[in-house]
Amino acid sequence: MDNFISTLVFILPGILMYFWIQAFGINPVVKHSPTEMGAVAALLWLPVSITTIIIYNLIGNLYDSQSIWTIDELKDKAGNLSFLAWFIFLSLPISFILSVIYVKLIYPVQRRSINAIRKIAGFAELSDTSTVWEKFFIQVDTKRNNGALPLRIYKIDKPEETCLIGVMSHASRPFETERAIVLERQEELAASYRSHRFAERRTYVDLKSGIAIAELDLSQPKNTEGD
């Protein structure tokens, strides 16, 4: 029971904020060791728990409740079910709000600072997305074809043999273990592709599976009916 209470009070707030940040797409899915996960939870525990306790104290002052200012007082309060309910109830929205603040305000400054140092050291700058998958499939330019993503999928060793062609409507989230996309308008685009060869803006290459996915530029067709 003591371990359960310690998890709720001293680990859960940090893990909540970690997974909020991960869901927002800043932190890619990485398998951490128990030691690494414990360090992350402890690091993120501070802002969430301190803010939660401050708000708890402010609410408690309205009802003449005893405030919490030390770890020992927090441990004593942790045995109270009423306090645990309040602590968890407050931790959920607070961890979410702090994660939004980090993603919108702190992370951009952090990334620019890191890139400035990497540039001085002669290294390539970090991208604004956490994965190549997200950069290609999730961060779709809305100015291109009204946000649609026309694709041609083929094997690297057989570039002239189109496996699939269509307009992507959905893609897996970056932290899903399986990569998948949903294609629409396949027959329509395949018919157009038989008579035209569209220019390719960029290509996503999966070196492990040997599959390439090219983004087509439908505004630049090349008539091939006479070829």
N, C-alpha and C positions, 0 to 999 in steps of 0.2 A: 504493500500500500504506500509506503514511504517513497519507493521508486516511482510509482504512478503519479503521486503528487508532485514530486520533483520534476518529472517529465512535463506535466501540465504548466508548472510555474516557470521553470528554468530552461526548458528546451522548446516547447511548443511555440511560443511567440517568435523565436528566431526562425524556426522551420516554416512557419506561416509566411513570414516576409520573404524567405528564400524562394518558396514556391510561387508567391505572387510575382516576384521579379522574373522568375523563369517563365511563367505564363505570359508575361508581357513581351517576351522574346529577347530580353537582354542577355540572359545567361543560358547557354546551350545545355542540353541534357548531358551530364557527365556522371559516370559512376564513381562515387566517392567512397573512400574507405571510412569505417566508423570514426576514426580519429579526425579525418578531414571534415566529415559531416558534423561532428561535435564542435570543431573549431568554428565552422560557419554558423552553426546555431548559436554558439556563445557570442560571436561577434555581432550578429543581428539581434540577439536578445536585448542588448543594451538599449538601443533607441526605442524598440517596441515596448519593453517592460517599463522603462523609466517614464515614457509618455503615459502608459496605462496607469501606473501608480500615481502620477501627478493628477490625472483626471479623476482617479478613484478618490484621492485625498480631497480634491475640490468638491466632489459630490458628497463625500463624507462630512465635510465641514457644514454642509447645510443641515445635516441630521445629527450634529455633535458626535460623529463617530471618530474613533481613534485613528490618527494619521499614521502612515508608514514611511519611515525615513531611513531605516537600517535593514540590512540583510536579516538580522536576527528577528526583527519585527515582521518581516515578510515571511520567514519560516514559521513563526507562531501563527500568523494569520492563515497560512496555507492549510492548516488543519480544519479550518472553518468552511463548511460547504457553501455557505452564503458568499463568502469572499471568493472562493473558486469560481462560482457561477458568474459573479461580477467580473472577475479577472478575465475569464475566457470570453465573456460577452463583449467586453471592451477591447480585447486584443484583436478580435476579428476585423472590425472596421479600422482600428488604428494601424494595424499591419498593412492593410490595403492602402490607406491614405499615405503612409510613409513610403510605401513602394512606388506609388504614383509620383510622389515628390522626387524620389531618387531617380526614376526613369526619365521624368520630364526636365528636371533642373540640375541634379547632381551628375548623373551619368554623362550628359553631353560635355560638361566641363571636364570631367575625369577623362573622357576619351580624347578630347582635344589636347589635354596636357600630356597624356601618354603618347599621342601621335607626334607632338612637338619634340618629345625626348627621343622617340624612335627615329624621327627624321634627322636629328642631330647625330644619332648613332649610326645612321646609314641603313636603317631597316625600313621595310615597307610599312605604310600606315595601316592601322586597323580599319576594317570596314565598319559602316554604321549598322550592319546587321550581324547577327551572331553566327549564321551559317550561310554557305553558298546556296543551299536549297531555298532559303527564305529570300535571298537576294534575287534569285531568278524567278521563282514561282509565286511568292507571296507579295513581294514589293512590286506589283505591276503598275506600270506608268499609265495613269488614267487618260492621258492625252493620246495614247496610241490606240487606235481602233476602239475608242470609247472604253478603254480598260480591258478589252478582250486580249487573249494571248493565243494567237494561232500557232500551232506547233506541227513540226514534222519529226517523227521518231524513227530512227534507223540504227542499224548496227554500224559500229565504227569501221569494220573491215568490209562492209558492203554499203557505201554511202548512196549509191544510185538506186538501191532497192528500198523503197519506202515501206516501213512496217505499218505505221499508223500516221494519220494526219487528221487534224481537227482543231477545234477551238476549246481551250481549257476553261472549264467553269469552276472547278474546285481542285484544291491540292491539299496534301497532308500538312498538318501543322509541323513546324520544325522539330518539336521534341517527340514526335511519333517515331517509333522504332522502324516501322514499315513505310516506305515511300510509295505514294500512289497519287495519280491524278485522274480527273474525270474529263473526258473529251465529248464535245457536242458538235453538231453540224458536220459530221465526218463525211457523209456522202456528198454534200454540197461542196465542201472544200476539196475533196478528192477529185471531183469532176473539174473544178477550176484548175487544180494542180496538173491535171493531165494535159491541159492545153496551154498552161502557162508555168513558168518557173519563177517563183517569187524570190526576191532577194532575201537573204538571211541576216537578221540584225545581230544575233549572238547565238552561241550554242552551249548548252549544258552537257558536259561529258562525264559519264560515270565510268571511271577507269576500271573499277572492279568488275562490273557486269559487261562492259564493252558497248554500252548503249549511248547514243548521242541524241539530244533533243534540241532542235533548232527552232528559234523564234522567227516566223516568217513576217516579211513586210508586205502586206497585201496591197499597199499603195504603189509598189514597184513591180508590176508583173512583166514578164518577158514572154512574148508569144513564141510558142515552139511547135505549132501545128504543122509548119512546113519542114520541120527537122526530120 
